[in-house]
Amino acid sequence: MPGDTVEFLTAPVLVGVRHGFCTRLGGVSQGVFASLNVGLGSSDDRGHVLENRRRAVGAIAPQAALVTLHQVHSATVIPVTAAFPDDARPPADAMVTATPGLALGILTADCAPILFADAAAGVIGAAHSGWKGALADIGPATVAAMEALGARRERIVAAIGPTIARASYEVDLAFRDRFCAADPEHDAFFMPGAFGSKPGHNGRKYQFDLEGFIAARLAAAGVRTVAALGVDTYKDGARWFSFRRTTHRGEPDYGRQLSIIALG
């Protein structure tokens, strides 16, 4: 994989803005990080990570300045008007901007990257949504922050990038109950799975549809166009990093892929 061309997916709904959901292909990292690992928080060689980040931006939004966050699984959204140093990344999970030349970057490895745009208003957004952020409505919070910059809710389009799929996302009853306590209708995103077989884990298991849940929350918030790529990060280890797959394999660390959106 090292040395290959950077590979990324695009979403047709994000017409008029530069964007891409990078796979793990096209970087210089080795071993479990092969090859386009962009995670500054990983134990990968920092020089390799910085080169991978440079390559990713160069492939999707040449000349743009990459902006990433210290992602903390929150519902915090920040407006961005200029790039900030990598070692001064603010703790947040989404950002919005109306400033051309900035590449908003979200790191994931099973969580969902969400890219937003109101091309007519010249406003974009990017969000990191694991289950905690999804339940706290990080997506709708990003939409509201875009409106504060002049976007119109009915014009905003959103694309949900590669994330762990329901078939790969087994959770326990306590996890499901947390969602249903917030709203009983959230039960629709859980499909009964097998009963656990390990000691202490003999209760009912469920399969959680993170992608579908995010899409539904965005639709409920008034986003009329929501596209889900339907790509499972857990299943395809050749193209995607996955925290859960790494955990199941007992590997010491894992890489992160980058999703980018930029104006101009």
C-alpha positions in Angstrom: 0.0 0.0 0.0 2.7 2.6 0.7 3.4 4.7 -2.3 0.0 4.1 -4.0 -2.2 7.0 -5.2 -4.4 8.5 -2.5 -7.9 6.9 -2.9 -11.0 8.7 -1.8 -14.8 8.5 -2.3 -17.1 11.5 -3.2 -20.8 12.1 -2.7 -22.7 13.6 -5.7 -24.9 15.6 -3.3 -21.9 17.7 -2.4 -21.8 19.3 -5.8 -19.9 22.6 -6.0 -17.5 22.0 -3.1 -14.2 20.1 -3.0 -14.5 17.0 -0.8 -13.5 13.4 -0.3 -13.7 10.5 2.1 -10.2 9.0 2.1 -9.5 5.3 2.3 -6.4 3.9 4.0 -4.6 3.7 0.6 -1.9 6.0 -0.7 0.3 6.8 2.3 3.7 6.0 3.7 2.9 4.4 7.0 3.8 0.8 7.7 2.5 -2.2 9.6 -0.9 -1.8 11.3 -0.9 1.8 10.1 -0.4 1.0 6.4 -0.7 3.2 4.7 -2.6 6.6 4.8 -2.9 6.9 8.6 -3.6 10.6 9.5 -4.0 10.2 13.2 -1.8 12.5 15.2 -2.9 10.7 18.4 -1.7 7.3 17.1 1.7 5.8 18.0 2.7 5.9 14.3 5.8 7.8 13.2 4.8 11.5 13.3 6.7 12.2 10.1 4.7 9.6 8.3 1.4 11.0 9.7 2.2 14.5 8.6 3.2 13.3 5.1 0.0 11.4 4.9 -2.1 14.4 5.8 -0.2 16.5 3.2 -0.9 13.8 0.6 -4.6 13.7 1.4 -5.1 17.4 1.2 -3.1 17.5 -2.0 -5.4 14.9 -3.6 -8.7 16.6 -2.6 -8.1 20.3 -2.0 -4.7 21.4 -3.3 -3.3 24.6 -1.7 -5.9 24.5 1.1 -4.9 24.6 4.8 -5.9 21.5 6.7 -7.9 22.1 9.9 -8.6 19.2 12.3 -9.8 19.0 15.9 -9.0 17.2 19.1 -12.1 15.0 18.8 -13.7 14.1 22.1 -17.1 12.6 21.2 -19.1 15.7 22.1 -21.7 17.9 20.5 -19.4 20.9 20.4 -19.2 22.8 17.1 -16.8 25.6 16.4 -16.7 28.2 13.6 -13.3 28.4 11.8 -11.9 31.4 10.1 -8.2 30.5 10.0 -6.1 27.4 10.4 -4.5 26.7 13.8 -1.5 24.6 14.7 -1.9 20.8 15.0 -0.7 21.0 18.6 -3.4 23.6 19.4 -6.4 21.7 18.1 -9.5 22.7 20.1 -11.6 19.9 21.8 -14.7 19.7 19.6 -16.3 17.3 17.1 -17.5 19.6 14.4 -16.6 22.8 12.6 -18.1 25.2 10.1 -16.7 27.9 7.9 -17.4 30.4 5.2 -13.7 31.0 4.6 -12.3 29.7 1.3 -9.0 28.0 1.4 -9.6 25.9 4.5 -9.9 22.2 4.4 -12.1 21.0 7.2 -10.8 17.5 8.2 -12.5 14.8 10.3 -10.7 11.7 11.5 -12.5 8.4 11.9 -12.0 4.6 12.3 -15.6 3.3 12.6 -17.3 6.6 13.7 -19.1 8.5 11.0 -17.7 11.5 9.2 -20.4 13.9 8.0 -19.7 16.6 5.4 -22.2 19.4 4.9 -22.6 22.2 2.4 -24.8 25.1 1.4 -23.0 25.9 -1.9 -25.2 28.8 -2.6 -24.3 30.5 0.7 -20.7 29.4 0.6 -20.9 27.7 3.9 -19.6 24.2 4.7 -19.3 22.0 7.8 -17.7 18.7 8.9 -18.6 16.6 11.9 -17.3 13.5 13.7 -20.2 11.4 14.9 -19.7 8.3 17.0 -22.7 7.0 19.0 -22.2 9.5 21.8 -22.1 12.5 19.4 -25.0 11.1 17.4 -27.1 10.7 20.5 -26.2 14.3 21.6 -27.2 15.6 18.1 -23.8 16.7 16.8 -25.3 16.7 13.2 -28.2 19.0 13.9 -25.8 21.2 16.0 -23.6 21.6 13.0 -26.5 22.6 10.8 -27.4 25.3 13.4 -23.9 26.6 13.4 -23.9 26.8 9.6 -27.1 28.8 9.7 -25.3 31.3 12.0 -22.9 31.9 9.1 -25.6 32.5 6.6 -26.6 29.0 5.4 -30.2 28.1 5.0 -31.4 24.9 6.5 -33.5 23.8 3.6 -30.5 24.2 1.2 -28.0 22.3 3.3 -27.0 18.9 2.0 -25.2 16.3 4.1 -23.2 13.2 3.2 -22.5 10.5 5.8 -19.2 8.8 4.9 -17.8 5.3 5.6 -18.7 4.1 9.1 -19.4 0.8 10.9 -22.5 -0.8 9.6 -25.3 -2.3 11.6 -24.3 -5.9 10.7 -20.9 -5.2 12.2 -22.0 -3.2 15.2 -23.1 -5.5 18.1 -24.1 -3.7 21.3 -25.7 -4.8 24.6 -29.0 -4.1 26.2 -27.7 -1.2 28.3 -26.5 0.5 25.1 -29.9 0.1 23.5 -31.7 1.3 26.7 -29.6 4.5 26.8 -31.0 5.4 23.4 -34.6 4.4 24.1 -34.5 6.4 27.4 -33.9 9.5 25.3 -36.7 8.6 22.9 -38.6 5.2 22.7 -38.7 5.6 18.9 -35.0 5.1 18.7 -35.7 1.4 19.2 -36.2 1.3 15.4 -32.4 1.5 14.9 -31.7 -1.7 16.8 -32.2 -5.2 15.4 -32.2 -8.1 17.8 -29.0 -10.2 17.5 -27.7 -13.3 19.1 -27.5 -14.1 22.8 -24.1 -13.8 24.2 -22.2 -17.0 25.0 -19.4 -15.8 27.2 -19.7 -15.8 31.0 -21.2 -12.6 32.2 -22.4 -11.8 28.6 -25.4 -14.1 28.2 -28.0 -11.4 27.7 -29.6 -10.3 24.4 -27.3 -8.5 21.9 -28.4 -6.0 19.4 -27.2 -4.6 16.1 -27.1 -0.8 16.0 -27.6 1.2 12.8 -25.4 4.2 13.5 -25.6 5.5 9.9 -29.4 5.3 9.8 -29.7 6.9 13.2 -27.6 9.9 12.0 -29.5 10.2 8.8 -32.8 10.2 10.7 -31.7 12.9 13.2 -30.5 15.1 10.3 -33.8 14.7 8.5 -35.7 15.5 11.7 -33.6 18.7 12.0 -34.9 19.8 8.6 -32.0 18.7 6.3 -33.8 17.7 3.1 -31.0 16.0 1.3 -29.0 13.4 3.3 -26.9 10.8 1.4 -25.3 7.8 3.2 -22.5 6.1 1.4 -23.3 2.7 2.9 -19.7 1.7 3.3 -18.8 -0.6 6.3 -15.4 0.2 7.7 -15.3 -3.0 9.8 -15.8 -5.4 6.9 -13.2 -4.2 4.4 -9.8 -4.1 6.2 -7.9 -3.6 2.9 -9.5 -0.1 2.5 -10.6 1.1 5.9 -9.2 1.4 9.4 -11.5 0.2 12.1 -11.2 0.6 15.9 -13.5 -2.3 16.5 -11.7 -4.7 14.1 -8.4 -3.8 15.7 -9.9 -4.5 19.2 -11.2 -7.9 18.1 -7.8 -8.8 16.6 -5.9 -7.7 19.7 -3.7 -5.3 17.7 -1.8 -2.6 19.7 -3.0 0.4 17.8 -5.0 1.5 14.7 -4.9 4.1 12.0 -7.4 6.8 11.2 -8.7 7.9 7.8 -9.5 11.5 6.8 -12.6 13.1 5.3 -12.2 16.6 3.9 -14.4 19.4 2.6 -13.2 22.8 1.4 -14.5 25.9 -0.4 -12.9 27.4 -3.4 
